[in-house]
């Protein structure tokens, strides 16, 4: 067996003599979204879409939509181009955050999927304030506790 027999010469690791592997756009979107969120100071999507997904997540108990929210991909046989819309933390350098996201997304997609990332375009659509988020979360928890106590009292009355 020759050295090039497991892959076509110069080809993608997804195209071998034993068959080809196709990666769905949704898989690349999810990996890109997760990779972007691994960078401290980043939230995916715009402020409005984050609020809607937060409300839905609290109702349904899940947050799977947040992984692909704000992610658009074009996937070819050997390459992928990725567009991200995100929210950055106030007080952090947006160019540095964008470069960290770009680097992490490209590394993750290339290593996990085997596609060469040709570009990662980033749109920063909003900023967030961590202290404000922490206070809102505390208020949500207090409200949830209050509802649970009311429900328990209702059960005792009946």
C-alpha positions as CSV (number, residue, x, y, z in Angstrom):
1,X,0.0,0.0,0.0
2,X,1.4,3.4,-0.9
3,X,1.6,6.4,1.4
4,X,-1.2,8.3,-0.4
5,X,-3.6,5.4,-0.5
6,X,-5.6,6.4,2.5
7,X,-6.2,9.9,1.2
8,X,-6.4,11.4,-2.3
9,X,-3.3,13.4,-2.9
10,X,-3.8,17.0,-1.7
11,X,-7.4,16.2,-0.8
12,X,-9.4,16.8,2.3
13,X,-9.4,14.3,5.2
14,X,-13.1,14.0,4.5
15,X,-12.5,12.5,1.0
16,X,-10.7,9.2,1.1
17,X,-10.4,6.3,-1.3
18,X,-12.7,4.4,1.1
19,X,-15.5,7.0,0.9
20,X,-16.4,10.5,1.6
21,X,-17.8,12.2,4.7
22,X,-20.3,15.1,4.5
23,X,-20.7,17.5,7.3
24,X,-24.0,19.2,7.8
25,X,-24.1,23.0,8.0
26,X,-25.9,22.7,11.3
27,X,-22.9,20.7,12.8
28,X,-20.5,23.4,11.7
29,X,-22.8,26.1,13.0
30,X,-23.1,24.4,16.4
31,X,-19.3,23.9,16.7
32,X,-18.7,27.6,15.7
33,X,-21.2,28.9,18.1
34,X,-19.8,26.8,21.0
35,X,-16.2,27.8,20.1
36,X,-17.2,31.5,20.0
37,X,-18.8,31.3,23.5
38,X,-15.6,29.7,24.9
39,X,-14.0,33.2,24.6
40,X,-14.6,35.1,27.8
41,X,-16.6,38.3,27.3
42,X,-18.8,37.0,24.4
43,X,-22.5,36.2,24.1
44,X,-23.9,34.9,20.8
45,X,-26.6,36.8,18.9
46,X,-27.9,40.3,19.4
47,X,-29.3,41.6,22.7
48,X,-32.9,41.1,21.6
49,X,-32.4,37.6,20.4
50,X,-30.6,36.8,23.7
51,X,-33.5,38.0,25.7
52,X,-36.0,35.9,23.7
53,X,-33.8,32.8,24.0
54,X,-33.4,33.4,27.7
55,X,-37.1,33.6,28.2
56,X,-37.7,30.5,26.1
57,X,-34.8,28.7,27.9
58,X,-36.4,29.5,31.3
59,X,-39.7,28.1,30.1
60,X,-38.5,25.0,28.3
61,X,-35.5,24.4,30.6
62,X,-33.1,24.3,27.7
63,X,-30.6,26.5,25.9
64,X,-29.7,24.5,22.7
65,X,-30.7,27.4,20.5
66,X,-28.1,29.6,22.0
67,X,-25.3,27.5,20.4
68,X,-26.3,28.4,16.8
69,X,-27.9,31.7,17.5
70,X,-26.0,34.4,15.5
71,X,-24.1,31.8,13.4
72,X,-24.3,31.5,9.6
73,X,-22.1,29.1,7.7
74,X,-21.3,28.2,4.1
75,X,-19.9,24.7,3.9
76,X,-18.2,23.3,0.8
77,X,-16.4,20.0,0.2
78,X,-13.1,21.2,1.8
79,X,-13.8,24.7,3.1
80,X,-16.1,26.6,5.3
81,X,-16.9,30.3,5.7
82,X,-18.5,31.5,9.0
83,X,-20.4,34.7,9.9
84,X,-21.0,35.4,13.5
85,X,-23.2,38.0,15.2
86,X,-22.4,38.5,18.8
87,X,-22.6,40.7,21.9
88,X,-19.4,41.8,23.6
89,X,-18.8,42.6,27.3
90,X,-18.5,46.3,28.0
91,X,-14.9,47.3,29.0
92,X,-13.2,44.6,26.9
93,X,-11.3,45.5,23.7
94,X,-13.6,44.5,20.8
95,X,-10.8,44.0,18.3
96,X,-9.0,41.6,20.8
97,X,-12.2,39.8,21.5
98,X,-13.0,39.4,17.8
99,X,-9.5,38.1,17.1
100,X,-9.7,35.6,19.9
101,X,-13.1,34.4,18.6
102,X,-11.8,34.2,15.1
103,X,-8.8,32.1,16.1
104,X,-10.8,29.8,18.4
105,X,-13.6,29.2,15.9
106,X,-11.2,28.4,13.1
107,X,-9.1,26.1,15.3
108,X,-12.2,24.2,16.5
109,X,-13.8,23.8,13.1
110,X,-10.6,22.8,11.4
111,X,-9.6,20.2,14.1
112,X,-13.1,18.8,14.8
113,X,-14.6,18.8,11.3
114,X,-11.6,18.7,9.0
115,X,-12.7,21.6,6.9
116,X,-10.4,24.5,6.2
117,X,-11.9,27.8,7.5
118,X,-11.4,30.5,4.8
119,X,-12.9,33.3,6.8
120,X,-14.7,34.1,10.1
121,X,-16.6,37.4,9.7
122,X,-17.8,39.0,13.0
123,X,-20.5,41.5,13.6
124,X,-20.7,43.0,17.1
125,X,-24.3,44.0,17.4
126,X,-24.5,44.9,21.1
127,X,-22.6,45.1,24.4
128,X,-23.6,43.6,27.8
129,X,-22.8,44.5,31.4
130,X,-21.9,41.5,33.6
131,X,-23.0,43.2,36.8
132,X,-26.4,43.9,35.3
133,X,-26.7,40.3,34.2
134,X,-25.8,39.0,37.7
135,X,-28.5,41.3,39.2
136,X,-31.1,40.1,36.7
137,X,-30.3,36.5,37.4
138,X,-30.6,37.1,41.1
139,X,-34.0,38.7,40.6
140,X,-35.1,35.7,38.4
141,X,-34.1,33.3,41.1
142,X,-36.0,35.3,43.8
143,X,-39.1,35.4,41.6
144,X,-38.8,31.6,41.0
145,X,-38.5,31.0,44.7
146,X,-41.6,33.2,45.4
147,X,-43.6,31.3,42.8
148,X,-42.6,27.9,44.3
149,X,-43.6,29.1,47.8
150,X,-47.0,30.3,46.6
151,X,-47.5,26.9,44.9
152,X,-46.7,25.1,48.1
153,X,-49.1,27.3,50.1
154,X,-51.8,26.7,47.5
155,X,-51.3,22.9,47.9
156,X,-51.5,23.2,51.7
157,X,-54.8,25.2,51.5
158,X,-56.4,22.5,49.3
